[in-house]
Amino acid sequence: MNFEYFFALLLGGLTRGSIYALIALGYTMVYGIIKLINFAHGEIYMIGAFTALIIGGALSFTGMNPVLIFVIASIAAIIYSAAYGVTLEKLAYRPLRNAPRLSALISAIGMSIFFQNYVLLAQTSDFLPFPTLLPRLKILALIEHLISTTQLLILISTAVVMILLTLLIQFTKMGKSMRATSQDKQMAQLVGINVDNVISMTFLIGSATAALGGVLISSHTGQINFYIGFIAGIKAFVAAVLGGIGSVPGAVLGSFILGLTESFGTGYISSDYEDAFAFIILILILIFKPSGLLGRKENEKV
Amino acid sequence: MFSIKELKRAFLTSLWFMFLTFPLLVMKVNTITDTVIWRWMNLLYVGVGSFFLSILWKYLLERRDRKGSSTSRNPLTEKISKYMEKKNDRYSSMAVLILIVLLYPFIMSMYQTSILTTALMYVVLGLGLNIVVGFGGLLHLGYAAFYAVGAYTYGLLFYHFGLGFWVCLPLGAILSALFGIILGFPILRLRGDYLAIVTLAFGQMVRLILENWNDFSFGPSGIANIPRPDFFGKELNLAQVTNFTYFIAIGLTILTIFVIRRMESSKMGRAWEAMREDEIACQSMGIDIARAKLTAFSMGALWAGIMGVLFAAKTTFINPASFTTWESIVILCIVVIGGMGSIPGVIVGALLFILTPEYLRAFSQYRMLIFGIALVLMMIFRPGGIIPKVRKSYKFAADKNKSQEGEA
């Protein structure tokens, strides 16, 4: 077995997994709290990538330091995506909070279609090149053929985000309110938690991490278009289901399993069916363990 | 009428939207010439537009909450059902409609006939999906896959065995229904959100297979030169065949409406409806949920298969690009916006959706954008759709001679 090829696939899988994890967090947190698949979440990720492209592109013509531009573009993307996420919740999901779940789901699909076409009409349907902003690191010169700067950045920033998020959920007051709300919305309200704020906060955090994922993967692959959110969104959702939807560590675990499966699958089986691996995993997991790897089983009441 | 506070709120909302849309709507980066195109007018439009829309939005939301979200006391629905009760009026309007439909291809141009044929195909597709989504309450996002099964059945059977349109029509329907059952098995335990995502995945898988399995489906290049429908073995010229296809579409539409109306009030139809309302309660009443789900899927898929064969015959060329998730979502939009579970609603929805972009060319670019907003607005302000489903209710008529079965 060719070790270098194997290592490249492993690293590719981890990179993919990290990106899926950053997106899947939003799905799993939102689902944990309001029991809704936020279909438009992939589009929030896409909007983050586009914002970074536009801001980064505009600034790169001024001749600023590329690393600084990258940082500014990433922060802009995170702020904008978070703003879009919160607005989305307020306009499309909040008025439907007491409606049947099917209505909220259709509303989410509507928003997904809307966002895609909004970006398509406002910008373009072509693939846009993402500016190369990050320099090659000197320390990496020896192993450069194995790992790139962007890959390293993706792995490190995902790890940092995961740690920060765990701390937030476990130890802050906001995290405690979130956990309480996901247990029982009504009871949380009774003990004085502002449920509306908690839900907005969930959307804000989820959208921000998705945007980070969008910026990182676009600078890694070097191109984006209005459609990238759709497939990435479905796959991240699959990852969230695989790990057990509603569970944050589950989403991370599921994302890495999915990323590695895809990477090795395309490497050793066939690259034509790249997108099919996620769907096969989804169908298998839903047949054999619908609550996911780390999810808890919920009993439904009539 | 508007307080200062409300105006201030609207002003802040418009500022917020100007901020939100700033990078995407105002700036356009050109990486070839290294310039940024600024489109400041867009910002002005967004600002002014969102100012007024936010006032309207608040007013509409308040009105909705005051009224409650009951759809039964809908003026339009009431008018329609009152009208339908008068038999004489109904028959005369039906006669006029039939006359228009029969004469249409002889009055209008071939292009117009062709558009109306497409619209009718979407009527049938919508009615088929309506079985799954409207009657069964199962959100299905991979419906175009069954459409593809029908189209490829005809395409491949013609290519390999030279089978004709009329033989393939029932074969496509049966195969598609079988696929519905195959899809049905793994998802028997799923509902709601999970079901939506699995059907989406199924639709994607079918498209992936059609695109990549070159030996089987000829990949992205598709199958060309599929014959148009023949009239008892006679070859027709282009004008004749367009009209003939139109009449086939009319015939299939009428057949669909007839069959689905019967299905709706059959034992199975009522099982579907019970399943939509509450799956667990329905199960405990002794209804076989698995059977209800499988029949809903296969009966829905059946119509997609038939339309797939007709589609292949009408366009004479098929490739995977016609059967994307977008196609499924357009059909879902037709059902949801027309009115889930309501047969007239789906018909109106399909005609509206397919004909409006054809006649308002300027609007066709914004088609999907408007569909997206329409889905959200419908769910918030009018969850029943344009023509909501009229529930059968039995009135107790003590002061009349006979008890009346009315639709109110």
Chai-1 contact restraints between the chains, C-beta under 6 A:
chainA,res_idxA,chainB,res_idxB,connection_type,confidence,min_distance_angstrom,max_distance_angstrom,comment,restraint_id
A,I37,B,D193,contact,1.0,0.0,6.0,A-B,restraint_1
A,T51,B,P23,contact,1.0,0.0,6.0,A-B,restraint_2
A,I54,B,P23,contact,1.0,0.0,6.0,A-B,restraint_3
A,I54,B,M27,contact,1.0,0.0,6.0,A-B,restraint_4
A,I54,B,V29,contact,1.0,0.0,6.0,A-B,restraint_5
A,G57,B,V29,contact,1.0,0.0,6.0,A-B,restraint_6
A,A58,B,V29,contact,1.0,0.0,6.0,A-B,restraint_7
A,A58,B,V36,contact,1.0,0.0,6.0,A-B,restraint_8
A,F61,B,D34,contact,1.0,0.0,6.0,A-B,restraint_9
A,A83,B,L20,contact,1.0,0.0,6.0,A-B,restraint_10
A,A92,B,V376,contact,1.0,0.0,6.0,A-B,restraint_11
A,P95,B,I380,contact,1.0,0.0,6.0,A-B,restraint_12
A,R101,B,G192,contact,1.0,0.0,6.0,A-B,restraint_13
A,S103,B,M379,contact,1.0,0.0,6.0,A-B,restraint_14
A,S103,B,P383,contact,1.0,0.0,6.0,A-B,restraint_15
A,I106,B,V336,contact,1.0,0.0,6.0,A-B,restraint_16
A,I106,B,L375,contact,1.0,0.0,6.0,A-B,restraint_17
A,I106,B,M379,contact,1.0,0.0,6.0,A-B,restraint_18
A,S107,B,V376,contact,1.0,0.0,6.0,A-B,restraint_19
A,S107,B,M379,contact,1.0,0.0,6.0,A-B,restraint_20
A,G110,B,G372,contact,1.0,0.0,6.0,A-B,restraint_21
A,G110,B,L375,contact,1.0,0.0,6.0,A-B,restraint_22
A,G110,B,V376,contact,1.0,0.0,6.0,A-B,restraint_23
A,I113,B,M368,contact,1.0,0.0,6.0,A-B,restraint_24
A,I113,B,G372,contact,1.0,0.0,6.0,A-B,restraint_25
A,F114,B,G372,contact,1.0,0.0,6.0,A-B,restraint_26
A,F114,B,I373,contact,1.0,0.0,6.0,A-B,restraint_27
A,N117,B,M368,contact,1.0,0.0,6.0,A-B,restraint_28
A,N117,B,L369,contact,1.0,0.0,6.0,A-B,restraint_29
A,A122,B,L24,contact,1.0,0.0,6.0,A-B,restraint_30
A,A122,B,L25,contact,1.0,0.0,6.0,A-B,restraint_31
A,P129,B,T31,contact,1.0,0.0,6.0,A-B,restraint_32
A,D272,B,N212,contact,1.0,0.0,6.0,A-B,restraint_33
A,A276,B,M205,contact,1.0,0.0,6.0,A-B,restraint_34
A,A276,B,L208,contact,1.0,0.0,6.0,A-B,restraint_35
A,F279,B,A201,contact,1.0,0.0,6.0,A-B,restraint_36
A,F279,B,M205,contact,1.0,0.0,6.0,A-B,restraint_37
A,L282,B,A201,contact,1.0,0.0,6.0,A-B,restraint_38
A,I283,B,P186,contact,1.0,0.0,6.0,A-B,restraint_39
A,I287,B,P186,contact,1.0,0.0,6.0,A-B,restraint_40
A,V302,B,I280,contact,1.0,0.0,6.0,A-B,restraint_41
A,V302,B,A281,contact,1.0,0.0,6.0,A-B,restraint_42
